[in-house]
């Protein structure tokens, strides 16, 4: 799936994106508000989520590497997570947190995953 910023978006997540750039979607959170996981090294050094209603879908084909995972309920030890479409690695409960925190194993897995999806979409 490929998205593009809607011109004039005032959403904080989206306003930093380039107007004329396409972004590959690496996962979709299916909660109260649908969010797309993208990457833009000019904005953050890690992938981040943007609200689906603040971007337009340029290519709606989803990755062959994605799976559907039901939402995870909150427990004493863990926070909740909405249902998701993502690769197996991204569905691991703490993968994204590890990635944002700079875990070397997560970063390596991310680069492999990103390469697979990029080769499908670009």
Phi, psi and omega in degrees: 000141179231137180236169177215146178299139171279124181305136178082006180300133179260001180292130183303320180297326190260329187299338179281346181286153177288141181292325187252029184240139173270145181236130175285138177265128183257347177192159177230125172269130185249057181263206177304324174237125179289137180229144177252135176269122180229176176224137174210104183298342177283345181255304180223159179273007180218161178294153183215162183264142173234150180291132183298326182282000178254004179225165174246144179277121179270322179220114185272007179291130180266157182293141174292345181273354182279150173228159174266136174229132177296164179296154176253129181280152177290138174232182176299325184268333191231149174278167180277167175212135178291170174303155187215149165247119185192172175289163180305319180298315182293336182281345176298132193309320185249012183302310183298318179298317177299318180298312179297325180280358175087017178301126185298320178296317179295321179296320178295314178299320180299314182297322177294313179299313180301318179299318180297312183289320177302319182295333176284322191265333186258000000 
